[in-house]
Amino acid sequence: MTGPAHDSKSARTRRRVVDAAAHVLLRRGYAGTRLSDVAEVAQVQAPAIYYYFSSREDLIDEAVAVGLDRARSLVTDALAEAPADAPAIDRLAIAVAAHLRTLLTHSDHAAAAVRTVPQLPEAMRERHRQAQRDYVDVWRALVTQVREEGDLDPALDPGTALMVVLGALNWTAEWWDPARGSLEGVIDAAQRLVRQGLAA
C-alpha cells in the first residue's frame, strides 16, 4: 500500500517510536535503554523498529537530536514573546522558566537529551555537540546582555556563571518530584537565585 494515507501512518508510527525512545531514555539512561522496552511503550513489535531505524544507536541519536532541538526552540519561542524593551535580566528569568518547564513537564525528549548526552559514546556525543553549542549560545547572548546593561556582578566570569546556572537548572530533572512541590515553586526559586546570584 502506498500513498499519502500510508505515508502519514508510517510517519506517525515513526514519531511514536522516537517518543517512546525518549521516554525510556529518560528513565533508564543510555545503557539501560532496550529496544524491547521502546517497542512496548510505542505499542509496536520490536522487529518493526528496524523498519524505521537501522540500529538502537540510530534511534537514540534521533531521540536526543529531537530533544536538543525542542529545548532550544521552546526557550527561543518564549524569549520571542517577551516585550522588546524588557531588561536582559528579565529575559534571562524568562529563559529560566521556559527551560525548566521544557525539562520537567513539556518534553521527555528535552529531559532525556540533557540527561543522556553525557552517557553517550564519544562518536555519538560529537554528533550532538553543535546543537548543544547552539543552545548554550542563546544563553551566552543573554548573559552578555545582562553584563552590557550593568546588571552582572563584575567580579563574576560570565562563562563560568552561565555554566553554573545551566548545571543547576539541568540537575532539577534528577531530583524534582511534583508530589513534593510545585513546578512554579521551583521556577520561582531558580529565578530568584539567578537574579540575586548574578546581580551587580
C-alpha positions in Angstrom: 0.0 0.0 0.0 1.3 3.4 -1.0 0.1 7.0 -1.0 -0.5 9.8 1.5 -2.5 7.8 4.0 0.1 5.1 4.2 2.9 7.7 4.4 1.0 9.5 7.2 0.5 6.4 9.2 4.2 5.4 8.8 5.3 8.9 9.9 3.0 8.8 12.9 4.4 5.4 13.9 8.0 6.6 13.5 7.2 9.6 15.7 5.7 7.3 18.3 8.8 5.1 18.3 11.0 8.2 18.8 8.8 9.5 21.6 8.9 6.1 23.3 12.7 6.0 23.0 12.9 9.4 24.7 10.5 8.1 27.5 12.7 5.0 28.1 16.0 7.0 27.9 14.8 9.5 30.5 14.0 6.7 32.9 16.8 4.2 32.2 19.6 6.1 30.6 21.6 5.1 27.6 23.0 1.8 28.9 19.6 0.7 30.2 17.5 1.5 27.0 16.5 -1.7 25.3 14.5 -1.9 22.0 12.1 -4.3 23.6 11.2 -1.6 26.2 10.8 1.1 23.5 8.6 -1.3 21.5 6.4 -1.9 24.5 5.9 1.8 25.1 5.4 2.5 21.4 3.0 -0.4 21.2 4.8 -2.0 18.2 6.7 -5.2 17.7 10.4 -4.8 18.5 11.5 -6.0 15.0 9.3 -3.3 13.4 11.6 -0.6 14.8 14.2 -1.7 12.3 11.8 -0.6 9.5 12.4 3.0 10.7 15.9 2.8 12.3 19.0 0.8 11.4 20.1 0.2 15.0 19.4 1.0 18.6 22.1 3.8 18.4 20.4 5.3 15.3 17.1 5.5 17.3 18.8 7.0 20.4 20.6 9.5 18.1 17.2 10.7 16.7 15.6 11.0 20.2 18.5 13.1 21.5 18.5 15.3 18.4 14.8 16.0 18.8 15.3 16.7 22.5 18.1 19.3 22.0 16.1 21.0 19.2 13.0 21.1 21.3 14.7 22.6 24.3 16.3 25.4 22.1 13.1 26.2 20.2 10.8 26.3 23.3 13.2 28.7 25.0 13.7 30.9 22.0 9.9 31.0 21.4 9.4 32.2 25.0 12.0 34.9 24.5 10.4 36.0 21.3 7.2 36.6 23.1 8.9 38.9 25.7 8.4 42.7 25.4 11.0 44.1 23.1 12.1 46.6 25.8 12.4 44.0 28.6 15.7 44.3 30.5 18.1 41.5 29.8 17.9 40.2 33.4 14.1 39.8 32.9 14.7 38.0 29.7 17.1 35.7 31.5 14.4 34.9 34.0 12.0 34.1 31.2 14.6 31.7 29.7 15.0 30.0 33.2 11.2 29.5 33.4 11.0 28.1 29.8 13.9 25.8 30.3 12.5 24.3 33.5 9.0 23.9 32.0 10.5 22.2 29.0 12.8 20.0 31.0 10.3 19.0 33.7 6.9 18.9 32.1 6.8 19.6 28.4 9.1 17.1 26.9 10.5 13.7 27.6 12.8 14.4 24.7 14.4 17.5 26.2 14.9 15.9 29.6 16.2 12.7 28.0 18.7 14.7 25.9 20.0 16.7 28.8 20.5 13.6 31.0 21.7 11.2 28.3 24.2 13.2 26.3 27.0 12.8 28.9 26.4 9.0 28.8 26.7 8.6 25.0 29.7 7.1 23.3 32.1 9.7 22.1 31.2 9.4 18.4 27.5 10.0 19.3 28.3 12.9 21.6 30.3 14.5 18.9 27.3 14.5 16.5 25.3 16.5 19.0 27.9 19.0 20.1 26.9 21.7 17.6 23.3 21.5 18.7 24.5 21.9 22.3 26.6 24.8 21.4 23.7 26.5 19.6 21.6 26.2 22.7 24.3 27.5 25.0 24.8 30.4 22.6 21.3 31.5 23.3 22.1 31.7 27.0 25.5 33.2 26.4 23.9 36.1 24.5 21.5 36.7 27.4 24.3 36.8 30.0 26.3 39.1 27.7 23.3 41.5 27.5 22.9 41.4 31.3 26.6 42.4 31.6 26.2 45.2 29.0 23.3 46.6 30.8 25.3 46.7 34.0 23.3 44.1 35.9 26.1 41.5 36.2 28.4 41.4 39.1 31.7 42.5 37.6 33.6 40.0 39.8 31.9 37.1 38.0 33.3 35.5 35.0 30.3 35.4 32.6 31.1 32.0 31.1 31.6 30.3 34.4 28.5 31.9 35.8 26.5 30.6 32.8 27.7 27.0 33.2 26.9 27.0 36.9 23.4 28.3 36.1 22.7 25.7 33.4 24.2 22.9 35.5 21.9 23.8 38.4 18.8 24.1 36.1 19.6 20.7 34.4 20.1 19.0 37.7 16.4 19.6 38.6 15.5 16.7 36.3 17.3 14.4 38.7 15.6 15.5 41.9 12.3 17.3 41.3 9.2 15.4 42.4 5.8 17.1 41.6 4.4 15.3 44.7 6.7 17.3 46.9 6.5 20.8 45.4 5.0 22.7 42.6 6.8 23.5 39.3 6.1 27.1 39.9 7.9 26.9 43.2 11.0 25.5 41.5 10.8 28.2 38.8 10.4 31.0 41.4 13.4 29.7 43.4 15.6 29.4 40.4 14.7 32.9 39.1 15.4 34.4 42.5 18.7 32.6 42.8 19.8 33.6 39.2 18.8 37.3 39.7 20.4 37.6 43.1 23.4 35.5 42.3 24.3 37.4 39.1 23.4 40.8 40.4 25.9 43.7 40.3 
